[in-house]
Amino acid sequence: MVIAASFSFTAAAQNEVIGDTKGPSVDLNHTRTYATIVDGDTIPLIYLRPAYKIENRVFANQAQKNKWNRLVRDVKITYPYAKLAGIKLRDYNQQLQGKSEHEKKELMKKVEKELKDEFGPKLSDLTMNQGQLLMKLIDRETGNTSYEIVKELRGSFSAFFWQGIAKIFSSDMKKRYDADGDDRKIEDIISLIDKGLI
């Protein structure tokens, strides 16, 4: 957002892009700021961070409020892992380009060991709900369900095996992230996290 110190100019007189970092700057109360020139006048430009309005959530009872607070806590715990999974998956996909099936298998064994060493202890501390949430968020970040990722990296048998284990714990590795439907609350929380509001 840009605020100009004066609004008494016409669009025809303006010959610079407002906020052009290559344009002039002025010293305003010992603070250097960008400026623009309009009809020979130098007008300081002040950039403000976006302001967000958050509506207070209204809960029907304490149980709903507690459920919301648990969801916020769980998203804060799992979202960084999902973002990292997206980054790493894109990196691994680049590394796999042009490799033979044997080279791909060897690379995936190495990657799996690195991931287990780095994240195994942390991920094993997740609750069942946090694990289910992480699977959804991985789909959000990568565009692939956990089932599709395991199938691609470890094969159909492994994907089938882990899907069976997930079903025992009332989970589903094939479930898609639905930002506009079932997962709307999660999307709202992520938006607040990304904006630094929670």
N, CA and C atoms as a LAMMPS dump frame, in Angstrom:
ITEM: TIMESTEP
0
ITEM: NUMBER OF ATOMS
594
ITEM: BOX BOUNDS ff ff ff
-5.0000000000000000e+02 5.0000000000000000e+02
-5.0000000000000000e+02 5.0000000000000000e+02
-5.0000000000000000e+02 5.0000000000000000e+02
ITEM: ATOMS id mol type element x y z
1 1 1 N 0.854 -1.155 0
2 1 2 C 0 0 0
3 1 3 C 0.907 1.228 0
4 2 1 N 0.558 2.247 -0.749
5 2 2 C 1.348 3.462 -0.858
6 2 3 C 0.478 4.638 -0.46
7 3 1 N 1.029 5.514 0.356
8 3 2 C 0.316 6.744 0.705
9 3 3 C 1.127 7.904 0.169
10 4 1 N 0.499 8.746 -0.617
11 4 2 C 1.179 9.944 -1.114
12 4 3 C 0.829 11.094 -0.192
13 5 1 N 1.81 11.966 0.058
14 5 2 C 1.606 13.068 0.996
15 5 3 C 0.645 14.101 0.438
16 6 1 N 0.457 14.137 -0.874
17 6 2 C -0.449 15.117 -1.471
18 6 3 C -1.301 14.421 -2.513
19 7 1 N -2.553 14.802 -2.591
20 7 2 C -3.443 14.184 -3.565
21 7 3 C -3.897 15.19 -4.622
22 8 1 N -3.275 16.371 -4.669
23 8 2 C -3.721 17.439 -5.571
24 8 3 C -2.957 17.403 -6.888
25 9 1 N -2.917 16.25 -7.539
26 9 2 C -2.262 16.178 -8.832
27 9 3 C -3.146 15.385 -9.785
28 10 1 N -2.899 15.569 -11.052
29 10 2 C -3.687 14.855 -12.056
30 10 3 C -2.855 13.721 -12.621
31 11 1 N -3.535 12.738 -13.144
32 11 2 C -2.838 11.573 -13.697
33 11 3 C -1.994 11.974 -14.905
34 12 1 N -2.428 12.985 -15.649
35 12 2 C -1.682 13.405 -16.84
36 12 3 C -0.339 13.999 -16.464
37 13 1 N -0.255 14.623 -15.292
38 13 2 C 0.994 15.282 -14.9
39 13 3 C 2.009 14.274 -14.371
40 14 1 N 1.554 13.1 -14
41 14 2 C 2.459 12.128 -13.408
42 14 3 C 3.242 11.431 -14.504
43 15 1 N 4.565 11.49 -14.423
44 15 2 C 5.374 10.855 -15.444
45 15 3 C 6.288 9.769 -14.863
46 16 1 N 6.122 9.444 -13.579
47 16 2 C 6.906 8.38 -12.967
48 16 3 C 5.976 7.344 -12.369
49 17 1 N 6.47 6.118 -12.276
50 17 2 C 5.71 5.069 -11.61
51 17 3 C 5.826 5.3 -10.112
52 18 1 N 4.681 5.36 -9.428
53 18 2 C 4.724 5.569 -7.983
54 18 3 C 5.443 4.397 -7.346
55 19 1 N 6.38 4.724 -6.493
56 19 2 C 7.119 3.691 -5.79
57 19 3 C 8.295 3.148 -6.571
58 20 1 N 8.652 3.752 -7.66
59 20 2 C 9.785 3.311 -8.455
60 20 3 C 11.045 3.46 -7.613
61 21 1 N 11.703 2.358 -7.33
62 21 2 C 12.887 2.398 -6.471
63 21 3 C 14.063 3.095 -7.146
64 22 1 N 13.98 3.299 -8.452
65 22 2 C 15.043 4.002 -9.159
66 22 3 C 14.793 5.506 -9.155
67 23 1 N 13.617 5.906 -8.671
68 23 2 C 13.246 7.313 -8.644
69 23 3 C 13.936 8.037 -7.497
70 24 1 N 13.573 9.286 -7.282
71 24 2 C 14.225 10.085 -6.244
72 24 3 C 13.811 9.61 -4.857
73 25 1 N 14.563 10.056 -3.851
74 25 2 C 14.201 9.785 -2.475
75 25 3 C 14.39 11.077 -1.688
76 26 1 N 13.701 11.19 -0.571
77 26 2 C 13.793 12.395 0.258
78 26 3 C 14.047 11.995 1.698
79 27 1 N 14.549 12.957 2.471
80 27 2 C 14.784 12.744 3.884
81 27 3 C 13.597 13.318 4.632
82 28 1 N 12.803 12.474 5.252
83 28 2 C 11.58 12.883 5.919
84 28 3 C 11.74 12.599 7.408
85 29 1 N 11.965 13.656 8.203
86 29 2 C 12.199 13.495 9.647
87 29 3 C 13.296 12.474 9.916
88 30 1 N 14.39 12.6 9.216
89 30 2 C 15.567 11.733 9.35
90 30 3 C 15.284 10.286 8.932
91 31 1 N 14.225 10.075 8.171
92 31 2 C 13.912 8.753 7.619
93 31 3 C 13.903 8.875 6.11
94 32 1 N 14.781 8.127 5.472
95 32 2 C 14.874 8.19 4.018
96 32 3 C 13.711 7.396 3.423
97 33 1 N 13.009 7.977 2.478
98 33 2 C 11.859 7.315 1.865
99 33 3 C 11.857 7.58 0.372
100 34 1 N 11.143 6.754 -0.365
101 34 2 C 10.998 6.956 -1.8
102 34 3 C 10.095 8.156 -2.053
103 35 1 N 10.207 8.689 -3.241
104 35 2 C 9.386 9.848 -3.597
105 35 3 C 9.074 9.796 -5.079
106 36 1 N 8.13 10.606 -5.465
107 36 2 C 7.798 10.761 -6.873
108 36 3 C 7.713 12.256 -7.164
109 37 1 N 7.927 12.616 -8.408
110 37 2 C 7.877 14.029 -8.786
111 37 3 C 6.626 14.26 -9.615
112 38 1 N 5.813 15.201 -9.169
113 38 2 C 4.579 15.562 -9.843
114 38 3 C 4.572 17.076 -10.004
115 39 1 N 4.482 17.558 -11.257
116 39 2 C 4.481 19 -11.552
117 39 3 C 5.639 19.72 -10.863
118 40 1 N 6.792 19.07 -10.826
119 40 2 C 7.968 19.694 -10.232
120 40 3 C 8.049 19.577 -8.719
121 41 1 N 7.014 19.051 -8.074
122 41 2 C 7.033 18.867 -6.62
123 41 3 C 7.473 17.443 -6.291
124 42 1 N 8.321 17.306 -5.28
125 42 2 C 8.726 15.99 -4.808
126 42 3 C 7.774 15.572 -3.695
127 43 1 N 7.1 14.454 -3.911
128 43 2 C 6.114 13.965 -2.947
129 43 3 C 6.635 12.656 -2.357
130 44 1 N 6.812 12.616 -1.031
131 44 2 C 7.316 11.38 -0.406
132 44 3 C 6.282 10.261 -0.488
133 45 1 N 6.781 9.054 -0.593
134 45 2 C 5.933 7.865 -0.619
135 45 3 C 6.271 7.02 0.594
136 46 1 N 5.272 6.613 1.313
137 46 2 C 5.489 5.803 2.498
138 46 3 C 4.788 4.467 2.284
139 47 1 N 5.544 3.392 2.412
140 47 2 C 5.002 2.053 2.219
141 47 3 C 4.56 1.492 3.565
142 48 1 N 3.34 1.039 3.615
143 48 2 C 2.802 0.453 4.831
144 48 3 C 2.6 -1.045 4.624
145 49 1 N 2.835 -1.788 5.681
146 49 2 C 2.546 -3.215 5.621
147 49 3 C 1.037 -3.402 5.541
148 50 1 N 0.581 -4.471 4.9
149 50 2 C -0.865 -4.695 4.828
150 50 3 C -1.453 -4.844 6.23
151 51 1 N -2.642 -4.35 6.408
152 51 2 C -3.351 -4.503 7.677
153 51 3 C -4.447 -5.539 7.483
154 52 1 N -4.593 -6.398 8.443
155 52 2 C -5.588 -7.455 8.356
156 52 3 C -6.592 -7.298 9.481
157 53 1 N -7.819 -7.546 9.165
158 53 2 C -8.866 -7.532 10.174
159 53 3 C -9.27 -8.965 10.447
160 54 1 N -9.165 -9.354 11.691
161 54 2 C -9.536 -10.71 12.069
162 54 3 C -10.808 -10.63 12.894
163 55 1 N -11.802 -11.33 12.437
164 55 2 C -13.047 -11.36 13.193
165 55 3 C -12.896 -12.313 14.366
166 56 1 N -13.455 -11.923 15.494
167 56 2 C -13.429 -12.808 16.651
168 56 3 C -14.295 -14.024 16.369
169 57 1 N -13.742 -15.182 16.644
170 57 2 C -14.515 -16.404 16.457
171 57 3 C -15.491 -16.544 17.612
172 58 1 N -16.684 -16.918 17.275
173 58 2 C -17.716 -17.135 18.287
174 58 3 C -17.968 -18.633 18.359
175 59 1 N -17.877 -19.165 19.557
176 59 2 C -18.061 -20.604 19.754
177 59 3 C -19.347 -20.834 20.535
178 60 1 N -20.055 -21.887 20.162
179 60 2 C -21.322 -22.196 20.835
180 60 3 C -21.097 -22.662 22.265
181 61 1 N -19.926 -23.307 22.487
182 61 2 C -19.623 -23.791 23.834
183 61 3 C -18.111 -23.968 23.99
184 62 1 N -17.709 -24.297 25.191
185 62 2 C -16.28 -24.451 25.491
186 62 3 C -15.663 -25.618 24.715
187 63 1 N -16.444 -26.658 24.479
188 63 2 C -15.925 -27.821 23.738
189 63 3 C -15.518 -27.426 22.314
190 64 1 N -16.334 -26.589 21.649
191 64 2 C -15.985 -26.121 20.3
192 64 3 C -14.728 -25.257 20.328
193 65 1 N -14.627 -24.411 21.339
194 65 2 C -13.444 -23.553 21.47
195 65 3 C -12.189 -24.402 21.681
196 66 1 N -12.299 -25.417 22.517
197 66 2 C -11.16 -26.31 22.76
198 66 3 C -10.768 -27.062 21.493
199 67 1 N -11.77 -27.484 20.721
200 67 2 C -11.505 -28.186 19.457
201 67 3 C -10.767 -27.277 18.483
202 68 1 N -11.192 -26.019 18.387
203 68 2 C -10.518 -25.04 17.527
204 68 3 C -9.075 -24.826 17.982
205 69 1 N -8.868 -24.646 19.277
206 69 2 C -7.516 -24.415 19.802
207 69 3 C -6.607 -25.604 19.551
208 70 1 N -7.15 -26.821 19.647
209 70 2 C -6.349 -28.015 19.337
210 70 3 C -5.976 -28.051 17.856
211 71 1 N -6.923 -27.666 16.997
212 71 2 C -6.646 -27.647 15.559
213 71 3 C -5.562 -26.619 15.243
214 72 1 N -5.649 -25.442 15.861
215 72 2 C -4.607 -24.418 15.663
216 72 3 C -3.254 -24.975 16.098
217 73 1 N -3.206 -25.597 17.274
218 73 2 C -1.944 -26.172 17.775
219 73 3 C -1.401 -27.214 16.803
220 74 1 N -2.275 -28.112 16.332
221 74 2 C -1.842 -29.194 15.446
222 74 3 C -1.354 -28.67 14.094
223 75 1 N -2.03 -27.661 13.559
224 75 2 C -1.586 -27.082 12.285
225 75 3 C -0.226 -26.408 12.472
226 76 1 N -0.052 -25.695 13.574
227 76 2 C 1.244 -25.041 13.825
228 76 3 C 2.372 -26.064 13.918
229 77 1 N 2.08 -27.238 14.448
230 77 2 C 3.1 -28.284 14.58
231 77 3 C 3.39 -28.937 13.235
232 78 1 N 2.353 -29.244 12.449
233 78 2 C 2.538 -30.058 11.24
234 78 3 C 2.804 -29.256 9.972
235 79 1 N 2.332 -28.029 9.9
236 79 2 C 2.472 -27.233 8.672
237 79 3 C 3.93 -27.058 8.248
238 80 1 N 4.862 -26.768 9.17
239 80 2 C 6.267 -26.649 8.725
240 80 3 C 6.807 -27.935 8.1
241 81 1 N 6.408 -29.09 8.627
242 81 2 C 6.846 -30.358 8.043
243 81 3 C 6.277 -30.536 6.637
244 82 1 N 5.025 -30.159 6.443
245 82 2 C 4.397 -30.287 5.125
246 82 3 C 5.083 -29.373 4.11
247 83 1 N 5.396 -28.143 4.53
248 83 2 C 6.103 -27.227 3.616
249 83 3 C 7.462 -27.801 3.238
250 84 1 N 8.161 -28.335 4.225
251 84 2 C 9.462 -28.94 3.965
252 84 3 C 9.333 -30.15 3.054
253 85 1 N 8.272 -30.932 3.24
254 85 2 C 8.037 -32.097 2.374
255 85 3 C 7.855 -31.649 0.931
256 86 1 N 7.124 -30.557 0.722
257 86 2 C 6.932 -30.032 -0.628
258 86 3 C 8.251 -29.633 -1.27
259 87 1 N 9.09 -28.949 -0.502
260 87 2 C 10.398 -28.509 -1.008
261 87 3 C 11.26 -29.72 -1.341
262 88 1 N 11.325 -30.668 -0.416
263 88 2 C 12.183 -31.847 -0.622
264 88 3 C 11.681 -32.705 -1.785
265 89 1 N 10.363 -32.866 -1.909
266 89 2 C 9.829 -33.673 -2.996
267 89 3 C 10.168 -33.065 -4.353
268 90 1 N 10.054 -31.75 -4.473
269 90 2 C 10.436 -31.094 -5.736
270 90 3 C 11.927 -31.289 -6.012
271 91 1 N 12.744 -31.201 -4.971
272 91 2 C 14.186 -31.39 -5.115
273 91 3 C 14.499 -32.829 -5.554
274 92 1 N 13.855 -33.798 -4.917
275 92 2 C 14.108 -35.2 -5.274
276 92 3 C 13.631 -35.509 -6.682
277 93 1 N 12.513 -34.927 -7.084
278 93 2 C 12.022 -35.15 -8.449
279 93 3 C 13.023 -34.642 -9.478
280 94 1 N 13.671 -33.512 -9.171
281 94 2 C 14.712 -32.999 -10.079
282 94 3 C 15.904 -33.938 -10.121
283 95 1 N 16.285 -34.463 -8.957
284 95 2 C 17.43 -35.375 -8.904
285 95 3 C 17.153 -36.678 -9.654
286 96 1 N 15.891 -37.084 -9.705
287 96 2 C 15.535 -38.351 -10.36
288 96 3 C 15.447 -38.236 -11.871
289 97 1 N 15.385 -37.017 -12.389
290 97 2 C 15.258 -36.816 -13.836
291 97 3 C 16.429 -37.471 -14.575
292 98 1 N 16.1 -38.281 -15.568
293 98 2 C 17.12 -38.867 -16.433
294 98 3 C 17.876 -40.037 -15.828
295 99 1 N 17.477 -40.507 -14.656
296 99 2 C 18.183 -41.618 -14.024
297 99 3 C 17.509 -42.935 -14.396
298 100 1 N 18.296 -44.003 -14.39
299 100 2 C 17.759 -45.338 -14.665
300 100 3 C 16.96 -45.804 -13.441
301 101 1 N 16.181 -46.884 -13.623
302 101 2 C 15.381 -47.417 -12.512
303 101 3 C 16.275 -47.834 -11.353
304 102 1 N 17.414 -48.438 -11.658
305 102 2 C 18.349 -48.865 -10.603
306 102 3 C 18.889 -47.644 -9.846
307 103 1 N 19.286 -46.608 -10.571
308 103 2 C 19.795 -45.389 -9.934
309 103 3 C 18.717 -44.717 -9.084
310 104 1 N 17.467 -44.75 -9.577
311 104 2 C 16.361 -44.164 -8.819
312 104 3 C 16.16 -44.903 -7.496
313 105 1 N 16.2 -46.235 -7.543
314 105 2 C 16.014 -47.023 -6.324
315 105 3 C 17.123 -46.743 -5.32
316 106 1 N 18.335 -46.662 -5.802
317 106 2 C 19.472 -46.385 -4.91
318 106 3 C 19.343 -44.999 -4.275
319 107 1 N 18.974 -44.023 -5.096
320 107 2 C 18.8 -42.659 -4.58
321 107 3 C 17.685 -42.611 -3.549
322 108 1 N 16.585 -43.317 -3.804
323 108 2 C 15.454 -43.298 -2.882
324 108 3 C 15.795 -43.972 -1.559
325 109 1 N 16.622 -45.019 -1.583
326 109 2 C 17.061 -45.643 -0.336
327 109 3 C 17.881 -44.654 0.484
328 110 1 N 18.755 -43.938 -0.213
329 110 2 C 19.595 -42.939 0.464
330 110 3 C 18.724 -41.82 1.05
331 111 1 N 17.768 -41.354 0.256
332 111 2 C 16.877 -40.28 0.695
333 111 3 C 16.048 -40.732 1.897
334 112 1 N 15.522 -41.959 1.826
335 112 2 C 14.701 -42.483 2.92
336 112 3 C 15.504 -42.534 4.217
337 113 1 N 16.76 -42.978 4.133
338 113 2 C 17.605 -43.039 5.327
339 113 3 C 17.858 -41.637 5.885
340 114 1 N 18.161 -40.687 4.999
341 114 2 C 18.403 -39.307 5.439
342 114 3 C 17.162 -38.733 6.137
343 115 1 N 15.993 -38.971 5.544
344 115 2 C 14.753 -38.449 6.126
345 115 3 C 14.445 -39.093 7.471
346 116 1 N 14.656 -40.411 7.566
347 116 2 C 14.416 -41.1 8.841
348 116 3 C 15.349 -40.567 9.919
349 117 1 N 16.63 -40.39 9.564
350 117 2 C 17.593 -39.885 10.547
351 117 3 C 17.236 -38.477 11.001
352 118 1 N 16.821 -37.633 10.044
353 118 2 C 16.553 -36.232 10.358
354 118 3 C 15.202 -36.017 11.026
355 119 1 N 14.164 -36.7 10.545
356 119 2 C 12.808 -36.403 11.01
357 119 3 C 12.121 -37.535 11.754
358 120 1 N 12.675 -38.741 11.695
359 120 2 C 12.029 -39.893 12.325
360 120 3 C 11.628 -39.666 13.771
361 121 1 N 12.583 -39.249 14.627
362 121 2 C 12.223 -39.053 16.042
363 121 3 C 11.159 -37.969 16.24
364 122 1 N 11.225 -36.893 15.471
365 122 2 C 10.255 -35.804 15.624
366 122 3 C 8.864 -36.247 15.165
367 123 1 N 8.811 -36.929 14.025
368 123 2 C 7.514 -37.345 13.491
369 123 3 C 6.886 -38.454 14.32
370 124 1 N 7.718 -39.27 14.981
371 124 2 C 7.151 -40.346 15.801
372 124 3 C 6.476 -39.788 17.051
373 125 1 N 6.747 -38.533 17.39
374 125 2 C 6.105 -37.897 18.546
375 125 3 C 4.741 -37.297 18.197
376 126 1 N 4.374 -37.294 16.914
377 126 2 C 3.079 -36.728 16.522
378 126 3 C 1.938 -37.609 17.03
379 127 1 N 0.837 -36.968 17.386
380 127 2 C -0.362 -37.718 17.751
381 127 3 C -0.998 -38.279 16.486
382 128 1 N -1.99 -39.155 16.66
383 128 2 C -2.679 -39.719 15.498
384 128 3 C -3.358 -38.606 14.69
385 129 1 N -4.012 -37.67 15.373
386 129 2 C -4.663 -36.556 14.665
387 129 3 C -3.64 -35.714 13.907
388 130 1 N -2.491 -35.466 14.521
389 130 2 C -1.449 -34.687 13.852
390 130 3 C -0.906 -35.43 12.642
391 131 1 N -0.789 -36.752 12.724
392 131 2 C -0.341 -37.554 11.582
393 131 3 C -1.323 -37.472 10.429
394 132 1 N -2.617 -37.56 10.733
395 132 2 C -3.641 -37.447 9.698
396 132 3 C -3.618 -36.059 9.069
397 133 1 N -3.452 -35.047 9.906
398 133 2 C -3.375 -33.671 9.416
399 133 3 C -2.152 -33.48 8.53
400 134 1 N -1.034 -34.057 8.931
401 134 2 C 0.191 -33.949 8.127
402 134 3 C -0.009 -34.55 6.743
403 135 1 N -0.709 -35.677 6.649
404 135 2 C -0.964 -36.284 5.337
405 135 3 C -1.773 -35.334 4.455
406 136 1 N -2.777 -34.676 5.042
407 136 2 C -3.58 -33.721 4.267
408 136 3 C -2.722 -32.539 3.821
409 137 1 N -1.898 -32.029 4.727
410 137 2 C -1.088 -30.852 4.399
411 137 3 C -0.01 -31.177 3.372
412 138 1 N 0.483 -32.405 3.381
413 138 2 C 1.443 -32.814 2.347
414 138 3 C 0.764 -32.777 0.983
415 139 1 N -0.485 -33.246 0.924
416 139 2 C -1.246 -33.16 -0.328
417 139 3 C -1.402 -31.706 -0.735
418 140 1 N -1.683 -30.83 0.229
419 140 2 C -1.846 -29.395 -0.067
420 140 3 C -0.562 -28.813 -0.656
421 141 1 N 0.573 -29.192 -0.103
422 141 2 C 1.852 -28.607 -0.524
423 141 3 C 2.41 -29.232 -1.802
424 142 1 N 2.119 -30.5 -2.034
425 142 2 C 2.737 -31.191 -3.178
426 142 3 C 1.767 -31.464 -4.316
427 143 1 N 0.458 -31.455 -4.021
428 143 2 C -0.514 -31.826 -5.046
429 143 3 C -0.638 -33.324 -5.206
430 144 1 N 0.014 -34.088 -4.316
431 144 2 C -0.047 -35.547 -4.35
432 144 3 C -0.451 -36.065 -2.98
433 145 1 N -1.342 -37.05 -2.953
434 145 2 C -1.685 -37.659 -1.674
435 145 3 C -0.478 -38.452 -1.166
436 146 1 N -0.499 -38.779 0.124
437 146 2 C 0.575 -39.595 0.701
438 146 3 C 0.655 -40.94 -0.012
439 147 1 N -0.503 -41.492 -0.383
440 147 2 C -0.535 -42.772 -1.09
441 147 3 C 0.217 -42.657 -2.426
442 148 1 N -0.059 -41.589 -3.173
443 148 2 C 0.595 -41.4 -4.477
444 148 3 C 2.107 -41.232 -4.321
445 149 1 N 2.516 -40.53 -3.269
446 149 2 C 3.949 -40.31 -3.045
447 149 3 C 4.641 -41.62 -2.712
448 150 1 N 4.054 -42.385 -1.791
449 150 2 C 4.656 -43.673 -1.418
450 150 3 C 4.682 -44.606 -2.632
451 151 1 N 3.604 -44.629 -3.392
452 151 2 C 3.545 -45.495 -4.579
453 151 3 C 4.636 -45.12 -5.582
454 152 1 N 4.832 -43.825 -5.789
455 152 2 C 5.834 -43.375 -6.752
456 152 3 C 7.251 -43.666 -6.279
457 153 1 N 7.498 -43.45 -4.985
458 153 2 C 8.86 -43.571 -4.479
459 153 3 C 9.206 -44.987 -4.025
460 154 1 N 8.221 -45.741 -3.516
461 154 2 C 8.525 -47.042 -2.936
462 154 3 C 7.82 -48.201 -3.632
463 155 1 N 6.877 -47.89 -4.527
464 155 2 C 6.201 -48.958 -5.264
465 155 3 C 4.791 -49.212 -4.763
466 156 1 N 4.031 -49.933 -5.589
467 156 2 C 2.622 -50.197 -5.303
468 156 3 C 2.421 -51.032 -4.051
469 157 1 N 3.28 -52.022 -3.837
470 157 2 C 3.104 -52.892 -2.674
471 157 3 C 3.251 -52.099 -1.378
472 158 1 N 4.283 -51.273 -1.296
473 158 2 C 4.483 -50.451 -0.087
474 158 3 C 3.307 -49.517 0.13
475 159 1 N 2.816 -48.895 -0.934
476 159 2 C 1.674 -47.981 -0.818
477 159 3 C 0.449 -48.732 -0.309
478 160 1 N 0.211 -49.933 -0.86
479 160 2 C -0.924 -50.749 -0.433
480 160 3 C -0.775 -51.14 1.039
481 161 1 N 0.431 -51.543 1.434
482 161 2 C 0.699 -51.951 2.818
483 161 3 C 0.432 -50.799 3.786
484 162 1 N 1.002 -49.628 3.493
485 162 2 C 0.834 -48.493 4.409
486 162 3 C -0.594 -47.962 4.409
487 163 1 N -1.3 -48.082 3.291
488 163 2 C -2.712 -47.703 3.265
489 163 3 C -3.51 -48.619 4.188
490 164 1 N -3.171 -49.91 4.207
491 164 2 C -3.835 -50.86 5.108
492 164 3 C -3.598 -50.503 6.569
493 165 1 N -2.367 -50.141 6.892
494 165 2 C -2.046 -49.719 8.27
495 165 3 C -2.816 -48.446 8.613
496 166 1 N -2.868 -47.499 7.681
497 166 2 C -3.583 -46.24 7.93
498 166 3 C -5.063 -46.515 8.197
499 167 1 N -5.658 -47.445 7.445
500 167 2 C -7.077 -47.771 7.618
501 167 3 C -7.354 -48.331 9.016
502 168 1 N -6.408 -49.105 9.552
503 168 2 C -6.566 -49.65 10.898
504 168 3 C -6.724 -48.514 11.912
505 169 1 N -6.029 -47.415 11.67
506 169 2 C -6.08 -46.263 12.573
507 169 3 C -7.067 -45.193 12.092
508 170 1 N -8.076 -45.622 11.352
509 170 2 C -9.15 -44.731 10.867
510 170 3 C -8.615 -43.561 10.054
511 171 1 N -7.614 -43.826 9.25
512 171 2 C -7.041 -42.787 8.401
513 171 3 C -7.095 -43.27 6.955
514 172 1 N -6.762 -42.38 6.022
515 172 2 C -6.812 -42.723 4.611
516 172 3 C -5.733 -41.931 3.876
517 173 1 N -4.731 -42.636 3.377
518 173 2 C -3.628 -41.982 2.676
519 173 3 C -4.062 -41.425 1.323
520 174 1 N -5.229 -41.838 0.838
521 174 2 C -5.709 -41.373 -0.467
522 174 3 C -6.59 -40.131 -0.357
523 175 1 N -6.9 -39.714 0.866
524 175 2 C -7.809 -38.577 1.072
525 175 3 C -7.156 -37.286 0.582
526 176 1 N -7.906 -36.514 -0.216
527 176 2 C -7.416 -35.261 -0.79
528 176 3 C -7.674 -34.112 0.164
529 177 1 N -6.835 -33.103 0.067
530 177 2 C -7.024 -31.873 0.832
531 177 3 C -8.098 -31.044 0.137
532 178 1 N -9.096 -30.594 0.886
533 178 2 C -10.225 -29.867 0.318
534 178 3 C -10.305 -28.483 0.962
535 179 1 N -9.576 -27.517 0.384
536 179 2 C -9.466 -26.17 0.971
537 179 3 C -10.795 -25.439 1.031
538 180 1 N -11.707 -25.746 0.115
539 180 2 C -12.989 -25.04 0.081
540 180 3 C -14.111 -25.821 0.752
541 181 1 N -13.802 -26.993 1.266
542 181 2 C -14.839 -27.831 1.871
543 181 3 C -14.472 -28.249 3.276
544 182 1 N -14.204 -29.549 3.445
545 182 2 C -13.933 -30.112 4.765
546 182 3 C -12.752 -29.463 5.478
547 183 1 N -11.79 -28.973 4.721
548 183 2 C -10.561 -28.438 5.319
549 183 3 C -10.522 -26.914 5.334
550 184 1 N -11.675 -26.266 5.278
551 184 2 C -11.746 -24.802 5.262
552 184 3 C -11.126 -24.189 6.525
553 185 1 N -11.383 -24.8 7.685
554 185 2 C -10.826 -24.264 8.937
555 185 3 C -9.303 -24.346 8.928
556 186 1 N -8.788 -25.454 8.403
557 186 2 C -7.33 -25.617 8.316
558 186 3 C -6.754 -24.54 7.407
559 187 1 N -7.414 -24.287 6.291
560 187 2 C -6.952 -23.26 5.35
561 187 3 C -6.965 -21.881 6.011
562 188 1 N -7.99 -21.598 6.814
563 188 2 C -8.047 -20.319 7.54
564 188 3 C -6.866 -20.179 8.494
565 189 1 N -6.547 -21.249 9.197
566 189 2 C -5.431 -21.224 10.15
567 189 3 C -4.114 -21.012 9.417
568 190 1 N -3.931 -21.699 8.283
569 190 2 C -2.695 -21.547 7.498
570 190 3 C -2.554 -20.106 7.012
571 191 1 N -3.654 -19.519 6.587
572 191 2 C -3.636 -18.127 6.143
573 191 3 C -3.173 -17.208 7.278
574 192 1 N -3.662 -17.446 8.475
575 192 2 C -3.259 -16.637 9.639
576 192 3 C -1.781 -16.861 9.966
577 193 1 N -1.313 -18.102 9.843
578 193 2 C 0.108 -18.402 10.098
579 193 3 C 0.982 -17.692 9.069
580 194 1 N 0.608 -17.803 7.788
581 194 2 C 1.399 -17.186 6.72
582 194 3 C 1.489 -15.678 6.857
583 195 1 N 0.442 -15.048 7.428
584 195 2 C 0.444 -13.615 7.614
585 195 3 C 1.084 -13.197 8.932
586 196 1 N 1.538 -14.182 9.718
587 196 2 C 2.187 -13.889 10.986
588 196 3 C 1.235 -13.426 12.064
589 197 1 N -0.03 -13.807 11.959
590 197 2 C -1.028 -13.327 12.912
591 197 3 C -1.258 -14.289 14.066
592 198 1 N -0.83 -15.528 13.904
593 198 2 C -0.891 -16.473 15.024
594 198 3 C 0.395 -17.28 15.08
